[in-house]
Amino acid sequence: MLKRNILCMTTSLAVLISAGTASAQTMAEIEAAAKAEGMLSTIALPHDWCGYGDVIAGFKAKYPEISVNELNPDAGSADEIEAVKANKDNKGPQAPDVLDVGLAFGPQAKAEGLIQPYKVATWDEIPEGVKDAEGYWYGDYYGVMSFLVNKDLVENVPQDWADLLKPEYAGQVALAGDPRASNQAILAVLAAGMSTGAAPGDAAGKAGLEFFKALNDAGNFVPVIGKAGTLAQGTTPIVIMWDYNALAARDTLAGNPPVEVVVPASGVLAGVYVQAISAYAPQPNAAKLWMDYIYSDEGQLGWLKGYCHPARFNAMAAAGKIPQDLLDALPPAAAYEAAYFPTLEEVDANKAAVTGGWDAVVGANVE
């Protein structure tokens, strides 16, 4: 599954395909061409998601000749795919160059011809199970599903999925995205289903839908996309989201209100996101330069500062490249010991069950 990485940071060559034409470029040539393009268009990168604010700032500081055009920061993975489709013939600022999507969306985008291959300099240190052998998409970071809880409004902090069904949480529980489009929300449904004992994949997806139906029927589910702001306002006192988003929200709120981040006792689900370059990228060289930056030590540590476990975490830890203070800032390692990493097939099966069944089974229009 793994091809030998043929790109190095200085003089080696990479096999690159852009606009249907194969070409060989050195890193120096990529950097020069990217600076000539002068812009990179990203999409769906909120600054408080995985430390992206500082990561983007770091890229701009390293390459001041390249401006970063940030499109629709609050978009979901499906929205990113649609943005590529909608802008196939658009070389203007509304066309994204790069994508950061849930694992299931990588193979989908490849199958639909929406992304192009590129192997970063540190390709060999990306685990084989979370990258396309040809370089079309590659894992970037992961976290586990958690509950972000407003302690001013929630007296008894829920510790597991089943707790969320209790009457005391009426009108309090929300997802951090639309489960028909958001990878984060789609996998939250999977985690809920797994907590009932259902096998990961289609079975857990359907069990998760039944869980949210019960949550909605009980009046506990709030059909609002939950964020730090809605949690603080009291609209969504309990939000189901990735741990890194919850921890970043905790820092942003700074005790007003006091919050608690809970990794549930069961259904502990790890979710991997992946990067890719649009097949129609208006700035393909800037896109390649961005990819090499975020997979460099600097970029990977930037994600870790945002509480995400970067793809190269194990390799960097073994090489002694991770500062102890960043490790100390993460939840205890025990919180991750029970985490389940679903296979791509299980992710795909769950996605089909959730996106296809949410309206019919749950019937809550999340927006």
PyMOL commands that set and color helices and strands:
alter all, ss='L'
color gray80, all
select helices_A, chain A and resi 27-37+52-62+77-86+105-111+123-125+128-130+161-165+167-169+183-195+202-217+228-233+243-253+284-294+297-305+313-318+324-328+334-337+344-361
alter helices_A, ss='H'
color red, helices_A
select strands_A, chain A and resi 14-18+21-25+39-43+67-71+98-102+115-116+138-150+173-175+238-242+259-262+270-278+309-310
alter strands_A, ss='S'
color yellow, strands_A
deselect
rebuild
show_as cartoon
